[in-house]
């Protein structure tokens, strides 16, 4: 922004700082920090993705071709840790950082310096975690769940635990910031029940984060003291119990699953009404469903543990509670379809990703319902059926929503339109190869292939080869995404309008494209027709 | 190709598709297998049928929901001149599509719960086997059979040598060549299998000597974790003699993928003979002929 342009706007007396260090390392601006989060998450997506490529390469055919089994285990553990804590979660925080102030009419996040800190902790946390790959003992190889006693055999446990502590601190600070922003910084007239669904989904997610990250921190700290300070929390020889860890871990772990999907629900609830040119169907039901899912997420943790030998009563309780989740989730899916019904739809890239999300996430939900049935889960548990399930909800669920969000809001961020042709090439390649990658894994699991094994009987060879081919091509397809992003940010000649999308509603579309460094220094006037979900009290 | 040839090849393709989906009592996984196996125990039908029912329910719901979505995407396109309507709420349909899933869930829960209660009942077993997981092999100890305790029948069971050599990095050996008769047993064979009798309710008590493992033979219909300091119990009653294969199902370290489980189910007479041999074999080196004589009459009663 040139000096002349800002000269007559005396309030906007500082644009972005000129120096690189000042602008990016010392930033307190929600947009810059949001960008940092998103770039970080994209980097981690490729690092975690490269681990996945190694896994699929080893599993390409039976026999050990590329690596020792222990290194394979390092890859499965690191792939999960990097993707969950490095790619998916920071991407949602980045989107929240960018969009929440714009959507509620706030000038910035409530706690800008904490915002800076919560981002800049992350690169150090992941340097620490990734450095273990180069250490003599190797990286953690006991799975991302780090069940003791196995995880206690790892020489790099202390590094992993400290990295997780840092990630937890970062997440909690991010969550506090988001809650403070949403509850205190809304423009006058932006009532809670007028907020966009994305903002609602993040508000609820932030409470989940604050509730469960300490449980994870506690669990891994107990691992640390068991290994280095002679405690016996999980050591049966000293009166401890290895299953206790699993209870604490999954008390964190299950809400964590929803931390990674609720903001995705919010994103889809923004994209679908825009391209259907029709307000979201059942706004109140959508908000209530998110809250319901969040509540239920606290009372279903032991469905990850059906095979540890729980008492019958516990198995039945956790089965019923888990099955209940499909009711509010079903409501959300039905409402998205009802939003499309009677609309006037166009199919730009964000909408394509949103539609793929609805179908493929629902398929992941179906396999989730099947796994809730305890007797069937005795067969499914710890097989590739599970791997297929959680990749359908996390890749075609969370990741597709994030990619859709990037296409949806990128014109607002950069001021340029992305290339629609290459966006669609990216979409169709992604949606085809991701199914070639993960759908056969259902069959592998049902036929009896356990997860986390580096080699397998020849009966599993066919589907593993298909899955690997899908994996390589899905991975390569994401390079197109990077190309589209770079082109849009730096080379695109096509300027975005302020509204960007014909059917877009909400405060974020009332500001110029690209979004100026500072926005809403004077609170906007809220006009109900301008809101994404129309008049709530119809 | 003659019409007969076409019919034959069609039949063959149909048979292949049927075999890969509606699997018969498969002892081991097959190439292109699409669905869960039916198993070979009295209880293994429960997860198999539950899986099929749940899959059917999900498929029907999926067809309806995705069908509605595709109709919407076709009918309400801007390019076809669709004009967006204004409504965004309809209490009746919202109540309907909340209630119907609840009713479906109640049905599924009923089916699952009745199956689960039979699984949880380990009483009335006629035999007990203790299973202990180690990094990276299994130990089986025979505790009792038909009300009589068994002494000193127990052994380690680990990956067979052929698979073990083949699976080494850069071994240059072909996994497809590891065969037992016509069956490929790569990574699914052991040096000494667990031998049990058919038509007998067998109680497995399962624990671990180091980290957590999970004992899984799909033919039983269940898996259960082997946890140090905890003894889990489960039961199986095999209905058909045969060889059933499984694997450790809980990540337990570098050779997690290389600790298979093989259960050989024999007729009661064959099992009694096998058990007598084992008892004699284990007793002979230990305390000479005296113990062997005690074991011999015991085996006579077990036929």
Interface residues (C-beta under 8 A of the other chain):
Chain A: X62 X63 X64 X65 X66 X67 X68 X69 X70 X73 X141 X142 X143 X147 X149 X150 X153 X236 X237 X240 X241 X242 X243 X276 X277 X278 X279 X280 X281 X282 X283 X285 X307 X308 X309 X312 X315 X316 X319 X320 X323 X324 X326 X327 X330 X331 X333 X334 X337 X338 X339 X340 X341 X342 X343 X344 X345 X346 X347 X355 X358 X359 X362 X363 X366 X367 X369 X370 X373 X374 X375 X376 X378 X379 X381 X382 X383 X443 X446 X447 X448 X449 X450 X451 X452 X453 X454 X455 X456 X457 X458 X459 X460 X461 X462 X463 X503 X533 X534 X538
Chain B: X28 X29 X30 X31 X32 X33 X34 X35 X36 X37 X46 X47 X50 X51 X54 X55 X58 X61 X62 X65 X66 X68 X69 X72 X73 X76 X77 X78 X79 X82 X83 X84 X85 X86 X87 X88 X89 X90 X93 X94 X97 X98 X101 X102 X105 X108 X109 X111 X112 X113 X115 X116 X117 X119 X120 X166 X167 X168 X169 X170 X171 X173 X174 X175 X176 X184 X185 X186 X187 X188 X210 X211 X212 X214 X216 X218 X221 X222 X223 X224 X225 X227 X228 X229 X230 X232 X233 X246 X247 X248 X249 X250 X251 X252 X253 X254 X255 X256 X257 X258
